[in-house]
Amino acid sequence: MNQALYVVFISAAIGVAIGLFYKLRLKGKWEGLRREAEALIEESRNTAETIRKDASYEAKGIVYQARAESEKEFKEKRAELLHQEKRLRGREETLDRKLDSLEHREREFSRREKDLSGRERGLQNKEKQLDDLVGQQKGFLERLAGLSTEEARAELLRRVEENARFESAKLAKQVEDEAREQAEKKAKEIIGLAVQRYAGEYVADATVSAVSLPSDDMKGRIIGREGRNIRALEAATGVDLIVDDTPELITLSTFNPVRREVARLALEKLIADGRIHPARIEEIVERSRKEVENTIREEGEKAVFELGLSGLNPELIKLVGRLRYRTSYGQNVLQHSREVAYFAGIMASELRADVKIARRAGLLHDLGKAVDHEVEGPHPEIGANLARKFGEPQVVVDAILTHHDGEVKSVEAALVAAADAISAARPGVRSESIENYLKRLTKLEDLAMSYKGVEKCYAIQAGREVRIIVKPEEVTDEASWLLSKDLAKRIEAEMTYPGQIKVTVIRENRFVDFAK
């Protein structure tokens, strides 16, 4: 027991000793820490004081700089305000001067306005007086001249219009004469060269419309029993056979030239063969039709080959070949088309135009005549539609459409129209009945004599020229020129004729005296 207490006592003593030891040790450390803390606090106070002093100095510098800049800016603003104030004061003075000037001008304008108002009233009074005087003078002149104002105005306008018309006619004639002097010589050379280089026949072959018989007995065999042979022949060919009292001759009548040629060939073969009956007629007509179709194709290909053309549609070539059996005023249309193509090509080469196009258009220009008995309309329009349908160039279509009249759209079209006139107007290429010839001459002279001031007129050169002699005291030179133009237009509108007609107006004054 005592031992246990002793142990406890010893342990407590040891614990107290250890506690005192640690307490003393901790106290020493605390003192060291306290001293270090005091040193740090002192050092911090010194640093803070230094920083405070630096900050104070820096703040004083910033405040000073800001004050200097503020003062500088204040001085600049003040100077600017003073400058603006000075400018405003100057503008105010200027405005005052302008205001004074405007007031002065306003007073001046008011004075002038009053003056002008007075003058206006005076002018109105004078204008009224002048109107009264004009009215009096107008009435006096109307009484003196016997014309009203409207009549006098109409007479004046008529005279002015007449003078202007004659002046324009004079100027137009002068311009036309100058142009003709320069162009006529070259045109004659080109046309002359074209005609010279083409050596064609004067009269082309005409299509036969009658068949000669070896004897009048053949007429009965062709008619047949109860007319069965002639009916079979007409039904197979589509042609009317006219058997009349003309000895040894049968006439074929149809508007279709190809059918007429088929009928002619078939009839000649039947006459040569001697066996004439319906079955034989059908056989011979079919054979003749094939021969004509072959001839048409060969003639078309021959014309295209001779002219050096290519690329034509086969249907166009056939239509060209059909022209072999078409005539116009007795002129074979295929031969005429060849001539037009040659002439147009030669003139195109001289003018450096497109020779191929000129020849192509020249060959096809009368294409519509191949089918004009089947299609309604004028042949230029029909031919242009066919050429367009089979893929011809537009320049060719235009040339076909305008080769008689209309607006010419290309050089080649103009050359085709000229070549057409040359081919148709050559001596001997066309013929017409004496009745139509005399009617045309009479119509020409009647048209010429219908103009005022015409003394005499003569249709000469087979109706290709009309010469008119006018009264010089009634018709001036300018009026003569107008008369020729107007008569040419009337002839074109009212007459039908081959080629062209030249209109010549002659005006002459003769002064005769005798020395005694």
VONUDO-34955 format. One record per residue (C-alpha): residue number from 0; x, y, z. Coordinates in Angstrom, 1 decimal, m for minus. Last residue first. Layout:
! residues N
> seq, xx, yy, zz
> NUM, X, Y, Z
...
//
This chain:
! residues 516
> seq, xx, yy, zz
> 515, m35.5, 91.7, m191.6
> 514, m34.1, 89.6, m188.8
> 513, m36.6, 87.0, m187.7
> 512, m37.5, 85.9, m184.2
> 511, m38.1, 82.6, m182.5
> 510, m38.1, 81.8, m178.8
> 509, m38.6, 78.1, m177.9
> 508, m39.5, 76.9, m174.4
> 507, m39.3, 73.1, m173.7
> 506, m40.6, 70.7, m171.2
> 505, m40.2, 66.9, m171.9
> 504, m41.4, 64.3, m169.4
> 503, m39.9, 60.7, m169.8
> 502, m41.5, 57.7, m168.1
> 501, m39.7, 54.4, m168.6
> 500, m41.7, 51.2, m168.3
> 499, m40.4, 48.0, m166.7
> 498, m40.3, 44.3, m167.4
> 497, m43.6, 42.7, m168.2
> 496, m46.8, 44.7, m167.7
> 495, m49.8, 44.9, m165.3
> 494, m51.2, 48.4, m164.8
> 493, m52.9, 50.4, m162.0
> 492, m50.4, 50.5, m159.1
> 491, m47.1, 50.5, m161.1
> 490, m48.5, 52.9, m163.7
> 489, m49.7, 55.2, m160.9
> 488, m46.3, 55.2, m159.3
> 487, m44.6, 56.1, m162.6
> 486, m47.1, 58.8, m163.2
> 485, m46.4, 60.4, m159.8
> 484, m42.6, 60.4, m160.3
> 483, m42.8, 61.8, m163.8
> 482, m45.3, 64.5, m162.7
> 481, m43.1, 65.5, m159.8
> 480, m40.1, 66.1, m162.2
> 479, m42.3, 68.1, m164.5
> 478, m43.5, 70.1, m161.5
> 477, m39.9, 71.0, m160.7
> 476, m39.3, 72.0, m164.3
> 475, m42.4, 74.2, m164.3
> 474, m45.8, 73.3, m165.8
> 473, m48.3, 75.8, m167.1
> 472, m46.2, 78.1, m169.4
> 471, m44.0, 75.1, m170.4
> 470, m47.0, 73.1, m171.7
> 469, m46.0, 69.4, m171.3
> 468, m44.7, 66.8, m173.7
> 467, m44.9, 63.3, m172.3
> 466, m42.9, 60.3, m173.5
> 465, m44.0, 56.8, m172.5
> 464, m41.5, 54.0, m172.6
> 463, m41.7, 50.1, m172.6
> 462, m44.9, 50.1, m174.7
> 461, m43.3, 48.5, m177.7
> 460, m40.6, 51.1, m177.8
> 459, m43.0, 54.1, m177.8
> 458, m46.1, 55.3, m176.0
> 457, m46.6, 59.0, m177.0
> 456, m47.9, 61.9, m175.1
> 455, m49.1, 65.4, m176.0
> 454, m50.0, 68.7, m174.3
> 453, m49.9, 67.7, m170.6
> 452, m50.7, 70.8, m168.4
> 451, m53.1, 69.0, m166.1
> 450, m52.5, 65.3, m165.8
> 449, m55.1, 62.8, m167.3
> 448, m53.1, 62.7, m170.6
> 447, m50.4, 60.5, m169.1
> 446, m52.9, 57.9, m167.7
> 445, m54.8, 57.8, m171.0
> 444, m51.5, 57.3, m172.9
> 443, m50.4, 54.4, m170.8
> 442, m53.9, 52.8, m170.9
> 441, m53.9, 53.0, m174.7
> 440, m50.5, 51.3, m174.9
> 439, m51.6, 48.6, m172.5
> 438, m54.8, 47.9, m174.4
> 437, m52.9, 47.7, m177.7
> 436, m50.5, 45.1, m176.3
> 435, m53.3, 43.1, m174.6
> 434, m55.1, 42.8, m178.0
> 433, m51.9, 42.1, m179.9
> 432, m51.2, 39.1, m177.6
> 431, m48.0, 38.9, m175.7
> 430, m44.4, 37.9, m176.2
> 429, m41.3, 37.7, m174.0
> 428, m37.7, 37.1, m174.7
> 427, m37.5, 39.0, m178.0
> 426, m35.6, 42.0, m176.8
> 425, m34.2, 41.7, m173.2
> 424, m36.7, 43.1, m170.7
> 423, m37.4, 39.9, m168.8
> 422, m33.8, 38.9, m168.2
> 421, m32.8, 42.5, m167.3
> 420, m35.8, 43.0, m164.9
> 419, m35.0, 39.7, m163.1
> 418, m31.3, 40.6, m162.9
> 417, m32.3, 43.9, m161.2
> 416, m34.5, 42.2, m158.7
> 415, m31.8, 39.5, m158.0
> 414, m29.2, 42.3, m157.6
> 413, m31.4, 44.1, m155.0
> 412, m31.9, 40.9, m153.1
> 411, m28.2, 40.2, m153.1
> 410, m27.4, 43.6, m151.7
> 409, m29.8, 42.9, m148.8
> 408, m33.1, 43.9, m147.2
> 407, m35.0, 45.2, m150.2
> 406, m38.4, 46.6, m149.0
> 405, m41.2, 45.5, m151.2
> 404, m41.6, 45.0, m154.9
> 403, m40.9, 42.5, m157.7
> 402, m37.8, 40.6, m156.3
> 401, m39.0, 41.2, m152.7
> 400, m40.2, 37.7, m151.5
> 399, m37.5, 35.8, m153.4
> 398, m34.7, 38.0, m152.1
> 397, m36.1, 37.8, m148.5
> 396, m36.1, 34.0, m148.7
> 395, m32.6, 33.9, m150.0
> 394, m31.4, 36.2, m147.2
> 393, m33.2, 34.0, m144.7
> 392, m31.2, 31.0, m145.7
> 391, m33.1, 28.1, m147.3
> 390, m34.4, 25.3, m145.1
> 389, m37.1, 23.6, m147.1
> 388, m40.0, 25.4, m145.5
> 387, m38.4, 28.8, m145.9
> 386, m37.8, 28.2, m149.6
> 385, m41.5, 27.1, m150.0
> 384, m42.8, 30.1, m148.1
> 383, m40.7, 32.5, m150.2
> 382, m41.9, 30.9, m153.4
> 381, m45.5, 31.3, m152.4
> 380, m45.0, 34.9, m151.4
> 379, m43.2, 35.7, m154.7
> 378, m45.9, 33.7, m156.7
> 377, m48.8, 35.8, m155.5
> 376, m51.5, 33.9, m153.5
> 375, m53.5, 30.6, m153.6
> 374, m51.6, 27.3, m154.1
> 373, m52.3, 24.8, m156.9
> 372, m51.8, 26.9, m160.1
> 371, m49.1, 28.8, m158.3
> 370, m47.1, 25.6, m157.9
> 369, m44.1, 26.0, m160.1
> 368, m44.7, 29.7, m160.3
> 367, m43.7, 30.0, m156.6
> 366, m40.1, 29.1, m157.5
> 365, m39.7, 32.3, m159.4
> 364, m36.8, 33.6, m157.3
> 363, m35.2, 30.2, m156.9
> 362, m32.5, 30.4, m159.5
> 361, m31.8, 34.1, m158.7
> 360, m31.7, 33.4, m154.9
> 359, m29.1, 30.7, m155.4
> 358, m27.1, 32.7, m157.8
> 357, m27.0, 35.8, m155.5
> 356, m26.2, 33.5, m152.4
> 355, m23.3, 31.9, m154.2
> 354, m22.0, 35.2, m155.5
> 353, m21.9, 36.9, m152.0
> 352, m21.2, 40.5, m152.7
> 351, m17.9, 41.9, m154.1
> 350, m19.7, 44.4, m156.4
> 349, m18.3, 42.9, m159.6
> 348, m18.8, 39.4, m158.2
> 347, m22.4, 40.2, m157.3
> 346, m23.1, 41.6, m160.8
> 345, m21.9, 38.3, m162.3
> 344, m23.9, 36.2, m159.9
> 343, m27.1, 38.2, m160.4
> 342, m26.8, 37.9, m164.2
> 341, m26.2, 34.2, m164.0
> 340, m29.0, 33.5, m161.5
> 339, m31.4, 35.7, m163.5
> 338, m30.5, 33.8, m166.7
> 337, m31.1, 30.4, m165.1
> 336, m34.4, 31.6, m163.7
> 335, m35.5, 32.8, m167.2
> 334, m34.5, 29.4, m168.7
> 333, m36.6, 27.7, m166.0
> 332, m39.5, 30.2, m166.6
> 331, m39.7, 29.6, m170.4
> 330, m40.8, 33.0, m171.9
> 329, m44.1, 33.1, m173.7
> 328, m45.5, 35.9, m171.6
> 327, m44.6, 33.6, m168.6
> 326, m44.0, 29.9, m169.3
> 325, m44.0, 26.8, m167.1
> 324, m42.9, 23.4, m168.3
> 323, m39.3, 23.8, m167.5
> 322, m40.4, 25.3, m164.2
> 321, m41.1, 21.8, m162.9
> 320, m37.3, 21.3, m162.7
> 319, m37.0, 24.0, m160.1
> 318, m39.7, 22.3, m158.1
> 317, m37.8, 19.0, m158.3
> 316, m34.6, 20.7, m157.1
> 315, m36.6, 22.3, m154.2
> 314, m37.9, 18.8, m153.2
> 313, m34.3, 17.5, m153.2
> 312, m33.3, 20.2, m150.7
> 311, m30.5, 22.3, m152.0
> 310, m27.0, 21.8, m150.4
> 309, m25.0, 22.7, m153.4
> 308, m24.8, 25.3, m156.2
> 307, m22.3, 25.5, m159.0
> 306, m24.7, 27.2, m161.5
> 305, m24.5, 24.4, m164.0
> 304, m25.0, 21.8, m161.3
> 303, m28.1, 23.4, m160.0
> 302, m29.6, 23.8, m163.5
> 301, m28.7, 20.2, m164.4
> 300, m30.2, 18.8, m161.1
> 299, m33.4, 20.6, m161.8
> 298, m33.5, 19.4, m165.4
> 297, m32.8, 15.9, m164.4
> 296, m35.5, 15.9, m161.7
> 295, m38.1, 17.3, m164.1
> 294, m37.0, 14.9, m166.8
> 293, m37.4, 11.9, m164.5
> 292, m40.8, 13.1, m163.4
> 291, m41.8, 13.6, m167.1
> 290, m40.7, 10.1, m168.0
> 289, m42.6, 8.7, m165.0
> 288, m45.7, 10.5, m166.1
> 287, m45.3, 9.2, m169.7
> 286, m45.1, 5.6, m168.4
> 285, m48.3, 6.1, m166.4
> 284, m50.0, 7.8, m169.3
> 283, m49.0, 4.9, m171.6
> 282, m50.4, 2.2, m169.3
> 281, m53.6, 4.1, m168.6
> 280, m54.2, 4.7, m172.3
> 279, m53.5, 1.0, m173.1
> 278, m56.2, m0.1, m170.7
> 277, m58.6, 2.5, m172.1
> 276, m58.1, 1.8, m175.8
> 275, m55.8, 3.2, m178.5
> 274, m53.4, 0.9, m180.2
> 273, m51.9, 3.1, m183.0
> 272, m48.4, 3.1, m181.4
> 271, m47.4, 6.5, m182.9
> 270, m50.8, 8.1, m182.0
> 269, m50.7, 6.6, m178.5
> 268, m47.1, 7.8, m178.1
> 267, m48.1, 11.4, m179.1
> 266, m51.1, 11.3, m176.8
> 265, m49.0, 10.1, m173.8
> 264, m46.3, 12.8, m174.4
> 263, m48.9, 15.6, m174.7
> 262, m50.9, 14.4, m171.7
> 261, m47.8, 14.2, m169.5
> 260, m46.8, 17.7, m170.8
> 259, m50.2, 19.1, m169.9
> 258, m50.1, 17.5, m166.5
> 257, m46.8, 19.3, m165.9
> 256, m48.1, 22.6, m167.1
> 255, m51.1, 22.6, m164.7
> 254, m53.6, 25.2, m165.8
> 253, m55.1, 22.8, m168.3
> 252, m56.2, 22.7, m172.0
> 251, m54.7, 20.4, m174.6
> 250, m55.6, 21.2, m178.2
> 249, m56.0, 18.5, m180.9
> 248, m54.9, 19.2, m184.5
> 247, m55.2, 17.6, m187.9
> 246, m57.7, 20.1, m189.2
> 245, m59.2, 22.6, m186.7
> 244, m62.9, 21.7, m186.6
> 243, m62.7, 20.9, m182.9
> 242, m61.3, 18.3, m180.5
> 241, m60.4, 19.9, m177.2
> 240, m58.8, 17.5, m174.8
> 239, m59.2, 18.6, m171.2
> 238, m56.3, 17.5, m168.9
> 237, m56.4, 15.5, m165.7
> 236, m54.1, 12.9, m167.2
> 235, m55.9, 9.6, m166.4
> 234, m59.4, 11.0, m166.4
> 233, m58.8, 13.0, m169.7
> 232, m57.4, 9.9, m171.4
> 231, m60.2, 7.7, m170.2
> 230, m62.8, 10.2, m171.3
> 229, m61.1, 10.5, m174.7
> 228, m61.1, 6.7, m175.1
> 227, m64.6, 6.2, m174.0
> 226, m66.2, 8.8, m176.3
> 225, m69.1, 6.7, m177.4
> 224, m66.7, 4.4, m179.3
> 223, m63.3, 6.1, m179.3
> 222, m62.5, 9.8, m179.2
> 221, m58.8, 9.1, m180.0
> 220, m59.9, 6.8, m182.9
> 219, m62.2, 9.5, m184.2
> 218, m59.6, 12.2, m184.1
> 217, m57.1, 9.8, m185.9
> 216, m59.3, 10.0, m189.0
> 215, m58.4, 13.7, m189.3
> 214, m54.9, 12.7, m190.4
> 213, m51.3, 12.5, m189.1
> 212, m52.3, 14.4, m186.0
> 211, m50.5, 17.4, m184.5
> 210, m50.7, 18.0, m180.7
> 209, m51.4, 21.4, m179.1
> 208, m50.3, 23.0, m175.8
> 207, m46.6, 23.0, m176.4
> 206, m44.6, 24.9, m173.8
> 205, m42.6, 27.7, m175.3
> 204, m38.9, 27.4, m176.1
> 203, m36.9, 30.5, m175.2
> 202, m36.5, 33.4, m177.6
> 201, m33.3, 35.4, m177.6
> 200, m31.1, 32.5, m176.6
> 199, m28.4, 33.2, m174.1
> 198, m24.9, 34.6, m174.3
> 197, m24.1, 35.8, m170.7
> 196, m20.8, 37.7, m170.5
> 195, m22.2, 40.7, m172.4
> 194, m25.3, 40.9, m170.3
> 193, m23.3, 40.9, m167.0
> 192, m20.7, 43.4, m168.4
> 191, m23.4, 45.7, m169.5
> 190, m25.1, 45.5, m166.1
> 189, m21.8, 46.3, m164.3
> 188, m20.8, 49.1, m166.7
> 187, m24.3, 50.6, m166.6
> 186, m24.3, 50.6, m162.8
> 185, m20.9, 52.3, m162.7
> 184, m22.0, 55.1, m165.1
> 183, m25.4, 55.5, m163.3
> 182, m23.9, 55.8, m159.8
> 181, m22.0, 59.1, m159.8
> 180, m24.3, 61.0, m162.2
> 179, m27.4, 59.5, m160.6
> 178, m26.4, 60.6, m157.1
> 177, m25.9, 64.2, m158.3
> 176, m29.2, 64.1, m160.3
> 175, m31.0, 62.7, m157.3
> 174, m29.7, 65.4, m155.0
> 173, m30.7, 68.1, m157.5
> 172, m34.1, 66.6, m158.0
> 171, m34.7, 66.3, m154.3
> 170, m33.7, 70.0, m153.9
> 169, m36.0, 71.1, m156.6
> 168, m38.8, 68.9, m155.3
> 167, m38.3, 70.3, m151.9
> 166, m38.5, 73.9, m153.3
> 165, m41.5, 73.0, m155.3
> 164, m43.3, 71.6, m152.3
> 163, m42.3, 74.5, m150.1
> 162, m43.6, 77.0, m152.7
> 161, m46.9, 75.0, m153.0
> 160, m47.3, 74.7, m149.2
> 159, m46.6, 78.5, m148.7
> 158, m49.1, 79.3, m151.5
> 157, m51.8, 77.0, m150.0
> 156, m51.1, 78.4, m146.5
> 155, m51.6, 81.9, m147.7
> 154, m54.8, 81.0, m149.5
> 153, m56.1, 79.2, m146.4
> 152, m55.2, 82.2, m144.2
> 151, m56.9, 84.7, m146.6
> 150, m60.0, 82.4, m146.6
> 149, m60.1, 82.2, m142.8
> 148, m59.7, 86.0, m142.5
> 147, m62.5, 86.7, m144.9
> 146, m61.8, 87.7, m148.5
> 145, m63.2, 90.6, m150.6
> 144, m59.7, 92.2, m150.7
> 143, m60.8, 95.8, m149.8
> 142, m63.6, 94.7, m147.5
> 141, m61.3, 92.2, m145.8
> 140, m58.6, 94.9, m145.6
> 139, m60.9, 97.4, m144.0
> 138, m62.2, 94.9, m141.5
> 137, m58.7, 93.9, m140.6
> 136, m57.6, 97.5, m140.3
> 135, m60.5, 98.3, m137.9
> 134, m59.8, 95.1, m135.9
> 133, m56.1, 96.0, m135.8
> 132, m56.9, 99.5, m134.6
> 131, m59.2, 98.2, m131.8
> 130, m56.6, 95.7, m130.8
> 129, m54.0, 98.5, m130.8
> 128, m56.1, 100.7, m128.5
> 127, m56.6, 97.8, m126.1
> 126, m52.9, 97.1, m126.2
> 125, m52.3, 100.8, m125.4
> 124, m54.6, 100.7, m122.4
> 123, m53.0, 97.5, m121.3
> 122, m49.6, 99.0, m121.7
> 121, m50.5, 102.0, m119.5
> 120, m51.9, 99.8, m116.8
> 119, m48.7, 97.8, m117.0
> 118, m46.6, 101.0, m116.8
> 117, m48.4, 102.0, m113.6
> 116, m47.9, 98.6, m112.1
> 115, m44.3, 98.7, m113.2
> 114, m43.7, 102.0, m111.2
> 113, m45.4, 100.7, m108.1
> 112, m43.3, 97.6, m108.4
> 111, m40.2, 99.7, m108.9
> 110, m40.9, 101.6, m105.6
> 109, m41.6, 98.4, m103.7
> 108, m38.4, 96.9, m105.2
> 107, m36.3, 99.9, m104.0
> 106, m37.8, 99.7, m100.5
> 105, m37.0, 96.0, m100.4
> 104, m33.6, 96.7, m101.7
> 103, m32.9, 99.1, m98.8
> 102, m34.3, 96.7, m96.3
> 101, m32.2, 94.0, m97.8
> 100, m29.1, 96.2, m97.6
> 99, m29.8, 97.1, m93.9
> 98, m30.3, 93.4, m93.2
> 97, m27.0, 92.7, m95.0
> 96, m25.2, 95.2, m92.8
> 95, m26.7, 93.8, m89.7
> 94, m25.9, 90.3, m90.8
> 93, m22.3, 91.3, m91.3
> 92, m22.1, 92.8, m87.8
> 91, m23.5, 89.7, m86.3
> 90, m21.1, 87.7, m88.3
> 89, m18.2, 89.7, m86.9
> 88, m19.6, 89.3, m83.3
> 87, m20.0, 85.7, m83.9
> 86, m16.4, 85.4, m85.1
> 85, m15.1, 87.3, m82.0
> 84, m17.2, 85.1, m79.7
> 83, m15.8, 82.1, m81.4
> 82, m12.3, 83.3, m80.9
> 81, m12.9, 84.2, m77.2
> 80, m14.5, 80.8, m76.7
> 79, m11.5, 79.1, m78.3
> 78, m9.1, 81.1, m76.1
> 77, m11.1, 80.1, m73.0
> 76, m11.1, 76.6, m74.0
> 75, m7.4, 76.7, m74.5
> 74, m6.8, 78.4, m71.2
> 73, m9.0, 75.9, m69.4
> 72, m7.2, 73.0, m71.0
> 71, m3.9, 74.5, m69.8
> 70, m5.3, 75.0, m66.3
> 69, m6.6, 71.6, m66.2
> 68, m3.3, 70.1, m67.4
> 67, m1.4, 72.0, m64.7
> 66, m3.9, 71.0, m62.0
> 65, m3.7, 67.4, m63.1
> 64, 0.1, 67.6, m63.0
> 63, 0.0, 69.1, m59.5
> 62, m2.4, 66.6, m58.2
> 61, m0.4, 63.8, m59.7
> 60, 2.8, 65.1, m58.1
> 59, 1.1, 65.6, m54.7
> 58, m0.2, 62.0, m54.9
> 57, 3.3, 60.8, m55.7
> 56, 4.8, 62.6, m52.7
> 55, 2.0, 61.3, m50.4
> 54, 2.4, 57.9, m51.7
> 53, 6.2, 58.0, m51.1
> 52, 5.6, 59.3, m47.5
> 51, 3.0, 56.6, m46.8
> 50, 5.2, 53.9, m48.2
> 49, 8.0, 55.0, m46.0
> 48, 5.7, 55.2, m42.9
> 47, 4.4, 51.7, m43.8
> 46, 7.9, 50.4, m44.1
> 45, 8.9, 51.9, m40.7
> 44, 5.7, 50.5, m39.1
> 43, 6.3, 47.2, m40.6
> 42, 9.9, 47.1, m39.2
> 41, 8.6, 48.0, m35.8
> 40, 6.0, 45.3, m36.0
> 39, 8.5, 42.8, m37.2
> 38, 10.9, 43.7, m34.3
> 37, 8.0, 43.4, m31.8
> 36, 7.1, 40.0, m33.3
> 35, 10.6, 38.8, m33.1
> 34, 10.8, 39.9, m29.4
> 33, 7.5, 38.2, m28.7
> 32, 8.7, 35.0, m30.4
> 31, 11.8, 35.0, m28.4
> 30, 9.8, 35.5, m25.2
> 29, 7.5, 32.8, m26.2
> 28, 10.4, 30.4, m26.8
> 27, 11.7, 31.1, m23.3
> 26, 8.3, 30.6, m21.8
> 25, 7.9, 27.3, m23.7
> 24, 11.1, 26.0, m22.1
> 23, 10.1, 27.1, m18.6
> 22, 6.7, 25.5, m19.1
> 21, 8.3, 22.4, m20.5
> 20, 10.5, 22.0, m17.5
> 19, 7.8, 22.8, m15.0
> 18, 5.6, 20.2, m16.6
> 17, 8.4, 17.6, m16.5
> 16, 9.0, 18.4, m12.9
> 15, 5.3, 18.2, m12.1
> 14, 5.1, 14.9, m13.9
> 13, 8.1, 13.5, m12.0
> 12, 6.6, 14.6, m8.8
> 11, 3.3, 12.9, m9.7
> 10, 5.1, 9.7, m10.7
> 9, 7.1, 9.7, m7.4
> 8, 3.9, 10.3, m5.4
> 7, 2.1, 7.5, m7.2
> 6, 5.0, 5.2, m6.7
> 5, 5.1, 6.1, m3.1
> 4, 1.4, 5.5, m2.7
> 3, 1.9, 2.1, m4.2
> 2, 4.7, 1.3, m1.9
> 1, 2.7, 2.4, 1.0
> 0, 0.0, 0.0, 0.0
//
